[in-house]
Amino acid sequence: MEALQAHPSLKHLILPKGYQSLLGPLQTAKTLQKLKLFIEYQLEEYLELHRVSAPLFVRQHTGINDDLNGVERAVSFPIKALDEEKAEVVQSLAKWKRMALADYNIPAGQGIYTGMYAIRPDETPDNLHSLFVDQWDWEKHITATDRKLHYLKATVEKLYSILRKAEEYVHSLHPEIVPVLPEKIYFIHAEELLQLYPELTPPEREYHIVKKYGAVFITGIGGALSDGKPHDGRAPDYDDWSTPNEEGFHGLNGDILVWNPVLGRAFELSSMGIRVDTESLVKQLRIRGQEKRLHLLFHHRLMEGELPLSMGGGIGQSRVGMFMLRKAHIGEISAGIWPEEMVFLCKAHGIQLL
C-alpha cells in the first residue's frame, strides 16, 4: 500500500473516510442527464444564451486555441486532405466563442453557449481533474458601459442562482441529497485575500475563505499581486485581468468556488470574466512578452474591430455533476483513463471509477 501511495499521480488524491455514493452508476448517469438539461434551460432563460455547435479541433497557429497557463501541450494531428496541415484538439473555446459572436451576429445583451469537450494530456488525474474536460462554454455580447466590475458581479449572481436552483432540483429528485449552497455568494479580490492570509499559498487562502462563506467569487486572477505573483494563471488574450476596476484593484474576471462537503475543500465550478478590448490585449501581451501573437488570426480580428466586446466563461459539467450528486471523484461522473493504483485505492474506499 505504501508503494502505491508513493506514486506521483496519487499525491493529491483525497479518500474520504466512510465514503458511500448516494447514487449507483446507472442512477448517477440518468440524474446527470436530467441535471444537464435543467442547467442548459436556465442558461438560455436567465443569461439569454443561444445553444450553438462548437468545434472539437481548430487549425494550428491561428491563435484560436486556448493556451491556458501557457505551458500545457495541445493534442495535434495532421490532416491528409489539407496537405498535412496540423489541427489541434481544443483546450477551451475562449477565443473561438468571441469570433462566433461576430459570425452569428449576436446582438448586445445576448450570447451563445455550447458543449466544450477537450483533451488535456498534461493534466494530472486526481479527484477533480481528468485528461478529458467537458464544460459549458458561454460568451455574451456586451457594450462598452458594461465593462465594469459591477456588471461582472451581477452576472456572477445570476449564474450562482442557477447553481442553487440546480441543487434544489437534484434534491427534488433525490431527497437524500440535501442542499448546502448558501443564499449569497461572497465577493473578494485576490489582493484582499492575500492581505487576509499573507503567509498562505493561494490554494490555502481559497480553502479558508471558501470554508468560511460556502460560496466565493475571487476577482482579479491572472495579474501580479502585491507579492509579485498572480493568484493563479490566466492567458493574456481572453480575460481582462489588468484593467483598473471601480473598487481600486485590477481585473474584471474571477472564479466561482464552493465548499465541497464530501472532499472538505474549496471546489472551483466556473471561471469567467469580461474579455480584453484592444487596449488591454496589447497591455497584457506586453506584460507576458508575447506581442508576436498580434499577427495571429484571432488577435488580428480583434485589433481590427471585427469582434464584439464580450464576457464569458466555462462551467465544468462533470465538476457540477460531481458536486451536485455528492461524488468523491470526477471519475464517478465521467469515464476516463486512470492510473491503476488510483483505481485500486478508490475501489478500496468505496469509489467506483468509470
C-alpha positions in Angstrom: 0.0 0.0 0.0 2.9 2.4 0.8 4.4 1.9 -2.6 1.0 2.6 -4.3 0.6 5.8 -2.3 4.1 6.9 -3.3 3.1 7.1 -7.0 3.2 10.7 -8.2 -0.3 10.6 -9.6 -1.7 9.9 -6.1 0.0 12.9 -4.4 -3.2 14.9 -4.2 -5.8 12.1 -4.1 -8.4 12.5 -1.4 -10.1 9.4 0.0 -12.9 10.5 2.4 -13.4 8.2 5.4 -16.5 6.1 5.3 -17.5 7.4 1.9 -20.6 5.8 0.3 -22.0 7.0 -3.0 -25.6 8.1 -2.6 -26.4 7.0 -6.2 -25.3 4.0 -8.1 -23.6 4.3 -11.5 -26.8 3.9 -13.7 -28.8 6.2 -11.4 -26.0 8.7 -11.5 -25.9 8.7 -15.3 -29.7 9.2 -15.5 -29.8 12.0 -12.9 -26.7 13.7 -14.5 -28.5 13.8 -17.9 -31.6 15.5 -16.3 -29.3 17.9 -14.4 -27.5 19.0 -17.6 -30.8 19.6 -19.4 -32.1 21.6 -16.4 -29.0 23.8 -16.3 -29.0 24.4 -20.1 -32.6 25.6 -19.9 -31.6 28.0 -17.1 -28.6 29.3 -19.2 -31.0 30.0 -22.1 -33.7 31.6 -19.9 -31.7 33.7 -17.5 -28.5 34.6 -19.2 -30.1 34.9 -22.7 -27.8 32.5 -24.4 -28.4 30.5 -27.6 -27.1 27.0 -28.0 -24.7 26.6 -30.9 -22.4 23.9 -32.3 -18.7 24.1 -31.5 -15.5 22.6 -33.0 -13.6 19.7 -31.4 -10.4 20.9 -33.1 -9.1 24.0 -34.8 -6.2 24.9 -37.1 -2.8 25.2 -35.5 -1.0 28.6 -35.4 -4.2 30.6 -35.7 -4.3 31.8 -32.1 -7.8 30.4 -31.7 -6.9 27.6 -29.3 -6.6 28.4 -25.6 -3.1 28.3 -24.2 -4.5 28.0 -20.6 -1.4 28.8 -18.4 0.9 28.8 -21.5 2.7 25.5 -20.8 0.1 22.8 -21.5 0.5 20.9 -24.7 -2.4 20.6 -27.1 -3.2 17.3 -28.8 -2.4 17.7 -32.5 -2.7 15.7 -35.7 -2.1 16.2 -39.5 -5.0 16.5 -41.9 -4.4 14.5 -45.1 -6.9 16.4 -47.2 -5.2 19.7 -46.3 -1.6 18.8 -47.3 -0.8 17.5 -43.8 -1.7 20.9 -42.2 -1.9 20.3 -38.5 -5.0 20.7 -36.3 -5.2 20.9 -32.5 -7.9 19.5 -30.2 -9.3 22.5 -28.3 -8.2 23.1 -24.8 -11.1 25.6 -24.3 -13.1 27.8 -26.6 -12.4 31.1 -25.0 -11.3 32.8 -28.3 -13.5 30.8 -30.7 -16.6 31.9 -28.9 -15.9 35.5 -29.3 -15.4 35.0 -33.1 -18.7 33.0 -33.1 -20.5 36.0 -31.6 -19.5 38.0 -34.6 -20.1 35.3 -37.1 -23.6 34.6 -35.7 -24.3 38.3 -35.5 -25.4 38.1 -31.9 -26.8 41.4 -30.6 -25.7 43.1 -27.4 -27.3 41.6 -24.3 -27.4 38.1 -25.8 -24.9 35.4 -26.2 -24.1 31.8 -27.0 -23.3 28.6 -25.1 -22.0 25.3 -26.3 -20.7 21.9 -25.0 -16.9 22.1 -25.0 -15.0 18.8 -25.0 -11.3 18.9 -24.6 -8.3 16.6 -24.1 -5.6 17.9 -21.8 -2.7 15.3 -21.8 -0.6 17.3 -19.3 -3.3 17.2 -16.6 -2.5 15.1 -13.5 -5.6 13.0 -12.7 -7.0 13.3 -9.2 -10.4 13.8 -7.5 -11.1 17.0 -9.6 -9.0 16.5 -12.7 -9.2 14.2 -15.7 -7.5 14.1 -19.1 -10.9 14.7 -20.6 -12.6 18.0 -19.9 -16.3 18.8 -20.5 -17.8 22.1 -19.8 -20.5 24.6 -20.8 -18.6 27.4 -22.6 -20.5 30.6 -22.9 -19.9 34.1 -24.3 -22.1 37.2 -24.2 -22.0 40.3 -26.4 -21.7 43.4 -24.1 -21.4 47.1 -24.6 -18.5 49.5 -23.5 -20.5 50.6 -20.5 -20.8 47.0 -19.4 -17.1 46.6 -19.0 -17.3 47.2 -15.2 -16.9 45.1 -12.2 -20.5 45.6 -11.1 -21.7 44.1 -14.4 -19.5 41.1 -13.9 -20.8 40.7 -10.3 -24.4 40.9 -11.4 -23.7 38.1 -13.9 -22.0 36.0 -11.3 -25.1 36.3 -9.1 -27.3 35.2 -11.9 -25.1 32.2 -12.6 -24.9 31.4 -8.9 -28.7 31.5 -8.7 -28.8 28.9 -11.5 -26.4 26.6 -9.4 -28.7 27.0 -6.4 -31.8 26.1 -8.4 -29.9 23.1 -9.8 -29.1 21.9 -6.3 -32.8 22.2 -5.3 -33.8 20.4 -8.5 -31.5 17.4 -7.6 -32.9 17.5 -4.1 -36.4 17.1 -5.6 -35.2 14.0 -7.5 -33.2 12.6 -4.6 -34.3 13.9 -1.2 -31.3 12.3 0.4 -29.1 14.9 -1.3 -29.6 17.9 0.9 -28.8 21.4 -0.5 -25.7 23.1 1.1 -25.1 26.2 -1.0 -25.6 29.4 0.9 -28.1 32.0 -0.2 -25.5 34.5 -1.2 -22.1 34.3 -2.9 -19.3 36.3 -1.3 -17.0 38.5 -3.4 -13.4 39.2 -2.7 -10.4 40.4 -4.8 -7.3 38.2 -4.9 -5.3 41.1 -3.4 -7.7 41.3 -0.4 -7.4 37.6 0.0 -3.6 37.9 0.0 -3.8 40.6 2.7 -6.1 38.4 4.8 -3.7 35.4 4.6 -0.3 36.7 3.6 1.5 33.7 5.0 -0.6 31.1 3.0 -0.4 29.9 -0.6 -3.2 30.7 -3.0 -4.9 27.3 -2.6 -4.6 27.6 1.2 -6.2 31.0 1.0 -9.0 29.6 -1.1 -9.6 26.8 1.5 -10.0 29.3 4.4 -12.2 31.8 2.6 -14.5 29.3 1.0 -14.8 27.2 4.2 -15.9 30.4 5.9 -18.5 31.6 3.4 -19.5 28.5 1.5 -19.5 30.1 -1.9 -17.0 32.7 -3.1 -16.1 34.6 -6.2 -12.4 35.6 -6.3 -11.8 38.5 -8.7 -8.6 39.7 -10.3 -7.0 36.4 -11.3 -4.1 36.5 -13.7 -2.3 39.8 -12.8 0.5 40.1 -10.3 -0.5 41.0 -6.8 1.5 43.0 -4.2 3.7 40.0 -3.6 4.7 40.0 -7.2 2.8 36.8 -8.0 -0.6 36.2 -9.6 -3.2 34.3 -7.6 -3.5 31.8 -10.5 -2.5 31.7 -14.1 -4.5 33.2 -17.0 -3.7 33.6 -20.6 -3.1 37.2 -21.7 -5.6 37.3 -24.6 -9.1 36.5 -23.3 -9.9 37.6 -19.7 -9.1 41.2 -18.8 -7.0 40.9 -15.6 -5.2 44.2 -15.9 -7.8 47.0 -16.2 -8.3 49.1 -13.0 -11.8 48.5 -11.6 -14.1 50.7 -9.6 -13.1 49.1 -6.3 -9.5 50.2 -6.6 -8.0 47.0 -7.8 -7.1 45.5 -11.2 -9.0 42.9 -13.1 -12.5 42.2 -14.5 -12.5 38.4 -14.1 -12.6 35.6 -11.5 -13.5 32.2 -10.3 -16.6 30.7 -8.6 -15.6 28.4 -5.8 -17.9 26.5 -3.4 -17.3 24.4 -0.3 -17.3 20.7 -1.1 -18.6 18.8 1.9 -17.6 15.4 0.6 -13.9 16.3 0.0 -13.7 19.0 2.7 -12.1 21.5 0.4 -12.7 24.6 -1.9 -14.1 23.4 -5.2 -13.9 25.5 -8.4 -17.1 25.3 -10.6 -16.6 28.1 -13.0 -14.0 30.6 -14.4 -15.3 33.7 -16.1 -14.6 37.3 -16.9 -15.0 40.3 -19.1 -12.8 39.9 -22.1 -9.9 42.0 -23.3 -10.5 45.0 -25.5 -7.8 46.2 -27.9 -6.1 48.3 -25.2 -5.9 45.6 -22.5 -5.0 42.9 -25.1 -1.9 44.9 -26.1 -1.1 45.6 -22.5 -1.3 42.0 -21.3 0.6 40.6 -24.3 3.4 43.1 -23.5 3.4 42.1 -19.8 3.8 38.5 -20.9 6.3 39.3 -23.7 4.0 37.8 -26.3 3.4 40.7 -28.6 4.1 38.5 -31.6 0.6 37.0 -31.1 -0.9 40.2 -32.5 -0.3 38.8 -36.0 -2.4 35.7 -35.4 -6.0 35.4 -36.8 -7.9 35.9 -33.6 -5.8 38.8 -32.4 -5.8 40.4 -35.8 -9.6 40.3 -36.0 -9.9 41.8 -32.5 -7.4 44.6 -33.2 -9.3 45.4 -36.5 -12.6 45.8 -34.6 -14.2 42.8 -36.2 -15.1 41.2 -32.8 -17.6 42.5 -30.3 -16.9 43.4 -26.7 -17.8 40.4 -24.6 -17.8 38.5 -21.4 -17.8 34.8 -20.9 -16.6 31.7 -19.1 -16.7 28.0 -18.6 -18.8 25.9 -16.3 -17.4 22.4 -15.6 -20.1 19.9 -16.5 -18.5 16.9 -14.7 -17.5 19.3 -11.8 -21.0 20.5 -11.4 -22.4 16.9 -11.6 -19.8 15.7 -9.1 -20.7 18.5 -6.6 -24.5 18.2 -7.0 -24.5 14.4 -6.7 -22.0 14.4 -3.8 -19.4 12.3 -5.5 -15.8 12.0 -4.2 -14.1 11.7 -7.6 -14.8 13.1 -11.1 -14.3 9.6 -12.4 -17.6 8.6 -10.8 -19.2 11.1 -13.2 -17.1 11.0 -16.4 -15.4 7.9 -17.9 -11.7 8.3 -18.4 -8.2 6.8 -18.1 -6.9 6.5 -14.6 -3.6 5.2 -13.1 -4.1 1.5 -12.0 -3.0 2.4 -8.5 -5.7 5.1 -8.3 -8.4 2.7 -9.4 -7.3 0.2 -6.8 -7.2 2.7 -3.9 -10.5 4.3 -4.9 -12.3 0.9 -5.1 -10.9 0.0 -1.6 -12.5 3.3 -0.3 -15.9 2.8 -2.0 -15.2 5.0 -5.1 -16.0 3.3 -8.4 -14.2 5.0 -11.3 -15.7 4.8 -14.8 
